[in-house]
Amino acid sequence: MSEASLPSRFRGQLEALLPGSGQGGPHLVVAVSGGLDSTVLLHLLRFQTRAGSVRLTAAHLDHRMREGSPTDAAWVCGLCRAWSVGLVSDTAREPPRSEDQARRIRYAFLRETVSQLHADALLTAHHADDQAETVLFRVLRGTGIGGLRGIPARTRTGIVRPLLPFWREELHAYAIAHHLRWRADSTNETLGAARNRIRNALLPALERQIAPGARRSLVALAELARESESGWNVLVGDAEKRLVRYEEGVAFVARADLRGYHPAFASRILRKVLRQFGNVPGRIGTRSALQFITDAPSGREIHLPGGVRIRTEFEVARIERREVSPPDRPVEIDGIDTAGKLATRMRLGGRTFRVTATRAVGSDEIPRCDADEWVARLPVARLRFPLRLRARRPGDRIATPRGSRSLKRLMIDRRIPGSERHRRPVLEDAEGTILWVAGVGSVPLSDPDPDEEMLYLAIRDDGGE
């Protein structure tokens, strides 16, 4: 490609990444270090786009990592003044200890600048050579296909990289043709950082001795990986709709259906689900989580880094963030006042329940209960007060027509998920005998007399606090 075609190609790339940039005048923050790449990017935006098509603000952070960085900051300030471009600049409080830390600090500053200015996008000067270096670096570190995509031209967080199709030599030729000056960072020539060794030693050696077109092949590999991942994402999204149900921040995955897919495809589905909880495990972690979901018995759970929990509940796996629930608040019923009614609230497993206790004699006085309430009907004369509503405990048992049975076994038989069992109120009397469990049943009692006073206990789940 000739240097003369670079401005028109750049305008086409900018329009592709920022549709309407030639009409609406979006406000763009441009990261400018003062080096060749960012200087060329700023020049293209300032002088090679139609007047008024974009609004520009340059952003520069002095990392204080080397001598001469204050001079770079002053030079960028002079450049922006000469080109009539607004500038936001800052200085790091402390010099970063590593390139990774410097990058985090730099992007934090740039994002804050975009936010304060209410800008439409952040533009950086990454180019094709950066892409090739990134892909090679990830290959050497054992990345998956997703990592082979390299640097995206646009991110969901508003970072845009319009120079990605252009090579460093093209940018250098453009700068020379337009008599541009820039600041040279001597640390880029050293072999201390891994990225520098790839750029200055490894890639040149590969092109000299093994593959003359290594850089272009690496960029082409990134394109192929992006195309492949785009297709897979469509298929994974369709499968997710069939396999996963989302309710109140919880993902319910159909275990048997997930088991029917090839493990590689099932892993992609699982990673997509976990990504929504801020957790994307590596290859080994994904395989372990997948095997747990498909093979573990019901009622088991594992915890993933980042506070994510997976629990098997019969035919589904429940995926959610682990949250510290407020302490339980049980309810004690020590008789009922002369009005014959008690209304209060209790808390179990992070959920709030409305509790209503009513005394009644005969069918005419039976209180009205809603369909979504758990209701217990107990003869008052046979109760040993105070009664207590609490959560299930390990080892709890209740009398049934078939003898004493554990509450855990009864709840399993009724297919109550393990995550809900702690939230089923248990009623016990003054001696600790369990009389009734919400949604499970009560102790067998002889039929009450028609005129016997009864206690009607109604409980409704009002949800989390």
C-alpha positions in Angstrom: 0.0 0.0 0.0 1.3 3.5 -0.9 1.6 6.2 1.8 -0.8 8.4 -0.3 -3.6 5.9 0.3 -3.2 5.8 4.1 -5.5 8.8 4.9 -8.4 7.5 2.8 -8.0 4.0 4.3 -7.9 5.6 7.7 -11.1 7.5 7.2 -12.8 4.3 6.0 -11.6 2.4 9.0 -12.7 5.2 11.4 -16.2 5.2 9.8 -16.4 1.4 10.1 -15.5 1.5 13.8 -17.5 4.7 14.6 -20.5 4.8 12.2 -21.6 8.4 11.7 -18.2 9.8 12.7 -18.3 11.9 9.5 -21.7 13.5 10.5 -22.4 13.7 14.1 -19.1 14.9 15.4 -18.4 12.4 18.2 -16.2 13.5 21.1 -13.0 11.3 21.0 -10.3 11.1 23.7 -7.0 10.1 22.1 -4.2 8.5 24.2 -1.1 10.4 23.2 2.3 9.4 24.6 4.3 11.6 22.1 5.7 8.6 20.3 5.5 7.9 16.6 2.3 5.9 16.6 0.1 8.2 18.8 1.5 11.3 17.0 0.5 10.0 13.6 -3.0 9.0 15.0 -3.5 12.5 16.4 -2.4 14.1 13.1 -4.7 11.8 11.0 -7.7 12.7 13.2 -6.9 16.4 13.3 -5.9 17.0 9.7 -7.2 14.1 7.6 -10.8 14.0 8.6 -13.5 16.4 7.5 -13.7 19.6 9.6 -16.2 19.2 12.3 -16.6 15.5 11.8 -14.9 14.7 15.2 -14.2 16.6 18.4 -10.8 15.7 19.9 -9.2 15.8 23.3 -5.7 14.4 23.8 -4.9 12.6 27.1 -1.3 12.1 28.4 -0.1 10.5 31.6 3.4 10.9 32.9 4.2 7.5 34.5 7.5 8.8 36.0 9.2 5.5 35.1 12.2 7.1 33.4 14.2 10.2 33.2 12.9 12.6 30.6 9.3 11.8 31.1 8.4 15.4 32.3 10.0 16.6 29.0 7.7 14.3 27.0 4.7 15.7 28.9 5.8 19.2 28.1 6.4 18.3 24.4 2.9 16.8 24.1 1.4 19.9 25.7 3.2 22.0 23.0 2.1 19.7 20.2 -1.6 20.0 21.2 -1.3 23.7 21.5 0.2 24.0 18.0 -2.5 21.7 16.6 -5.3 23.4 18.5 -6.3 20.1 20.3 -7.5 20.1 23.9 -5.3 18.2 26.4 -5.9 16.5 29.7 -2.7 15.5 31.4 -1.7 14.0 34.8 1.3 12.6 36.6 1.4 9.3 38.5 1.7 9.7 42.2 4.3 6.9 42.4 6.3 5.4 39.6 4.8 2.0 38.6 6.9 -1.1 39.6 6.2 -3.0 36.4 4.8 -2.6 32.8 1.6 -4.3 33.9 1.1 -1.9 36.7 1.9 1.1 34.4 -0.7 -0.2 31.9 -3.4 -0.5 34.7 -2.6 3.0 35.9 -2.7 4.4 32.4 -6.0 2.9 31.4 -7.5 4.0 34.7 -6.5 7.6 33.9 -7.8 7.3 30.3 -11.2 5.9 31.4 -11.6 8.6 34.0 -10.8 11.2 31.4 -13.5 9.7 29.1 -16.0 9.7 31.9 -15.3 13.2 33.1 -15.6 14.6 29.5 -18.6 12.4 28.7 -16.7 11.4 25.6 -18.0 8.9 23.1 -14.8 6.7 22.8 -11.2 6.3 23.7 -8.8 5.9 20.8 -5.4 4.2 21.1 -2.6 3.9 18.5 -2.2 0.1 18.4 -1.2 -1.0 14.9 -0.6 -4.3 12.9 2.9 -4.9 14.4 1.4 -4.7 17.9 -1.2 -7.2 16.8 1.5 -9.6 15.5 3.5 -9.3 18.7 0.4 -9.9 20.9 -0.6 -13.0 19.0 2.9 -14.5 19.1 3.2 -13.7 22.8 -0.1 -15.4 23.5 0.9 -18.5 21.4 4.1 -18.8 23.5 2.0 -18.7 26.7 -0.4 -21.4 25.5 -3.5 -19.4 24.8 -6.7 -20.9 23.5 -8.5 -19.9 20.3 -10.1 -16.9 21.9 -6.7 -15.5 22.8 -5.5 -15.9 19.2 -7.9 -13.1 18.3 -5.4 -10.7 19.6 -6.2 -7.0 20.1 -9.8 -6.1 19.2 -10.4 -3.1 17.0 -13.2 -2.1 19.3 -14.2 -3.2 22.8 -17.5 -3.2 24.6 -16.0 -0.6 27.0 -15.6 2.0 24.3 -11.9 1.6 23.3 -11.3 2.0 19.6 -8.1 1.2 17.7 -8.4 2.6 14.1 -4.7 2.0 13.3 -4.8 -1.8 13.7 -4.8 -2.5 9.9 -1.7 -0.3 9.4 1.9 -1.4 9.8 4.6 0.5 11.7 6.5 1.1 8.5 3.4 2.8 6.9 3.0 5.1 9.9 6.7 6.0 9.8 6.5 6.8 6.1 3.4 9.0 6.7 5.2 10.8 9.5 8.3 11.5 7.3 6.1 12.7 4.4 4.2 15.1 6.6 7.4 16.3 8.4 6.2 15.2 11.8 8.3 15.0 14.8 7.9 12.7 17.8 9.5 11.6 21.0 11.6 8.4 21.1 11.3 6.2 24.2 14.7 4.6 24.6 13.3 1.9 26.9 11.5 0.4 23.9 14.9 -0.6 22.5 16.0 -2.5 25.6 15.5 -6.3 25.9 14.4 -6.2 29.5 10.6 -6.5 29.0 9.2 -9.7 27.3 7.3 -7.5 24.8 10.6 -5.8 23.8 12.4 -9.1 23.3 9.6 -10.3 21.0 9.6 -7.0 19.0 13.4 -6.4 18.8 14.8 -10.0 18.8 12.4 -12.9 18.3 10.2 -11.6 15.5 13.1 -10.3 13.4 14.9 -13.6 13.8 11.8 -15.6 12.8 11.4 -13.5 9.7 15.1 -13.7 8.9 15.6 -17.4 9.4 12.3 -19.2 9.3 9.3 -17.4 7.9 9.8 -14.1 6.1 6.1 -13.2 6.4 5.8 -14.1 10.1 4.2 -10.8 11.1 1.6 -10.9 8.4 0.9 -14.6 9.1 0.3 -13.8 12.8 -2.1 -11.0 11.9 -3.9 -13.3 9.5 -4.1 -15.9 12.2 -5.9 -13.4 14.4 -8.4 -12.7 11.7 -9.1 -16.4 11.3 -9.5 -16.8 15.1 -11.9 -13.9 15.2 -14.0 -15.4 12.4 -14.0 -18.8 14.1 -14.9 -17.4 17.5 -17.7 -15.3 16.0 -19.3 -18.5 14.5 -18.9 -20.4 17.7 -20.4 -17.6 19.8 -23.6 -17.8 17.7 -23.9 -21.5 18.3 -23.1 -21.3 22.0 -25.6 -18.5 22.4 -28.4 -20.7 20.8 -27.4 -23.6 23.1 -27.4 -21.4 26.2 -31.0 -20.4 25.5 -32.0 -24.0 25.5 -30.0 -25.2 28.5 -29.9 -22.2 30.9 -32.7 -20.4 32.8 -31.9 -17.2 34.6 -33.9 -16.1 37.7 -33.0 -13.4 40.1 -29.3 -13.5 39.5 -29.1 -17.4 39.5 -28.4 -19.5 36.5 -30.1 -23.0 36.4 -28.3 -25.3 33.9 -30.0 -28.5 32.6 -27.4 -31.1 33.6 -28.6 -34.0 31.4 -28.8 -31.8 28.3 -25.4 -30.3 28.9 -24.0 -33.8 29.3 -25.3 -34.6 25.8 -22.8 -32.1 24.1 -19.2 -32.7 23.2 -17.1 -31.7 26.2 -15.3 -29.0 24.2 -18.7 -27.4 23.2 -20.1 -27.9 26.7 -17.1 -26.1 28.1 -17.8 -23.1 25.9 -21.4 -23.0 27.1 -20.3 -23.2 30.7 -17.6 -20.5 30.3 -20.3 -18.2 28.8 -22.5 -18.7 31.8 -19.7 -18.2 34.3 -18.5 -15.0 32.5 -21.8 -13.4 33.6 -20.8 -14.0 37.2 -17.3 -12.4 36.6 -15.5 -15.8 36.7 -13.8 -17.3 33.6 -11.7 -20.3 34.8 -8.9 -21.7 32.7 -8.9 -24.9 30.8 -8.4 -27.2 33.8 -10.8 -25.2 36.0 -13.5 -25.3 33.3 -13.1 -29.1 32.8 -13.4 -29.7 36.6 -16.5 -27.5 36.9 -18.1 -29.2 33.9 -17.4 -32.7 35.2 -18.9 -31.7 38.6 -22.1 -30.3 36.9 -22.6 -33.4 34.8 -21.6 -36.2 37.2 -21.9 -35.1 40.8 -24.9 -36.4 42.9 -27.7 -34.0 43.8 -27.0 -31.8 46.8 -23.3 -31.3 46.3 -21.6 -28.0 45.7 -18.2 -26.5 44.8 -16.9 -23.0 45.2 -15.0 -21.2 42.3 -12.6 -18.3 42.7 -14.3 -14.9 42.8 -17.2 -16.0 45.1 -19.1 -18.2 42.6 -20.9 -21.3 43.8 -22.2 -24.3 41.8 -24.6 -26.6 43.4 -26.3 -29.7 41.9 -30.1 -29.8 42.5 -31.6 -32.9 41.0 -31.8 -32.3 37.2 -30.2 -28.8 37.3 -27.0 -27.1 38.4 -27.5 -23.9 40.3 -24.8 -21.2 39.6 -24.8 -18.0 41.7 -22.5 -15.7 43.6 -22.0 -16.5 47.2 -23.4 -13.8 49.4 -23.2 -13.5 53.1 -26.8 -13.7 54.3 -27.9 -11.8 57.4 -28.3 -13.9 60.5 -31.5 -15.9 60.9 -34.2 -14.4 63.0 -36.5 -17.2 64.3 -40.0 -16.5 65.9 -41.3 -17.7 69.2 -45.0 -18.1 69.8 -45.7 -18.0 73.5 -49.5 -18.3 73.4 -51.6 -15.8 71.6 -53.1 -12.6 72.8 -56.8 -12.2 73.7 -57.6 -11.1 70.2 -56.6 -14.6 69.1 -54.1 -13.4 66.4 -50.4 -12.9 66.1 -48.6 -11.3 63.1 -44.9 -11.0 62.9 -41.9 -11.6 60.6 -39.0 -14.1 60.6 -35.8 -14.4 58.6 -34.2 -17.6 57.3 -31.4 -18.1 54.8 -31.5 -14.4 53.8 -35.2 -14.4 53.1 -38.0 -12.7 55.0 -41.2 -14.6 55.9 -44.5 -13.1 57.1 -46.0 -15.2 59.9 -49.6 -15.1 61.0 -51.0 -17.3 63.9 -54.7 -17.4 64.5 -56.9 -19.3 67.0 -60.2 -20.5 65.8 -63.1 -22.8 66.9 -65.3 -24.5 64.4 -65.4 -24.3 60.7 -67.0 -20.8 60.7 -63.9 -19.3 62.2 -61.3 -20.8 60.0 -59.1 -18.0 58.8 -58.8 -17.3 55.1 -55.4 -18.2 53.7 -53.8 -17.3 50.3 -52.8 -20.0 47.8 -49.1 -19.0 48.1 -49.0 -19.5 51.9 -47.8 -22.5 53.9 -50.5 -23.4 56.4 -50.4 -25.5 59.5 -53.5 -26.6 61.5 -52.8 -27.7 65.1 -55.1 -28.3 68.2 -54.2 -25.7 70.8 -54.8 -28.0 73.8 -52.2 -30.5 72.7 -49.5 -28.0 72.1 -46.6 -27.4 74.5 -45.9 -23.7 74.4 -43.8 -21.8 73.7 -43.6 -22.8 70.0 -40.6 -21.9 67.9 -40.2 -21.4 64.2 -36.7 -21.9 63.0 -34.5 -23.2 60.2 -33.8 -26.9 59.7 -30.8 -28.3 61.6 -28.6 -31.3 60.9 -30.1 -34.4 62.4 -33.7 -33.0 62.6 -36.4 -35.7 62.6 -40.1 -35.7 62.5 -42.7 -38.4 63.4 -44.6 -39.8 60.4 -47.2 -42.6 59.9 -44.2 -44.7 58.8 -42.1 -43.9 61.9 -39.5 -41.2 62.6 -37.8 -39.8 59.5 -35.0 -37.3 58.9 -36.1 -33.9 57.5 -33.3 -34.1 55.0 -34.7 -37.4 53.6 -38.2 -36.1 53.5 -37.1 -32.9 51.6 -35.2 -35.0 49.1 -38.2 -37.2 48.5 -40.3 -34.0 47.9 -37.5 -32.8 45.5 -36.9 -29.6 47.5 -33.5 -28.3 46.3 -30.7 -28.2 48.8 -30.4 -24.4 48.5 -34.0 -24.1 49.6 -34.0 -26.5 52.5 -32.6 -24.0 55.0 -35.4 -21.7 54.0 -38.2 -24.0 55.0 -39.6 -23.0 58.4 -39.6 -25.7 61.0 -42.1 -25.6 63.9 -41.1 -27.2 67.2 -42.6 -27.2 70.7 -41.2 -26.3 74.1 -39.6 -29.8 74.3 -37.9 -29.6 70.9 -40.3 -32.0 69.2 -40.9 -31.0 65.6 -44.6 -30.6 64.8 -44.6 -29.3 61.3 -42.3 -28.3 58.4 -43.4 -25.9 55.7 -44.1 -27.7 52.4 -43.3 -31.1 54.0 -46.0 -31.9 56.5 -46.9 -32.3 60.2 -46.9 -35.0 62.9 -49.9 -37.4 62.7 -52.6 -36.3 65.2 -56.0 -37.7 65.8 -58.9 -35.8 64.3 -59.8 -32.8 66.4 -63.3 -32.4 67.9 -65.6 -30.1 66.0 -65.5 -27.6 68.9 -61.8 -27.9 69.7 -59.8 -24.7 69.5 -57.3 -24.8 66.6 -54.1 -22.9 65.9 -53.8 -21.9 62.2 -50.3 -20.9 61.3 -49.8 -19.2 57.9 -46.4 -18.4 56.5 -45.6 -16.4 53.3 -42.2 -16.0 51.7 -41.7 -12.2 51.1 -38.4 -12.7 49.4 -34.9 -11.4 50.3 -34.2 -8.4 52.4 
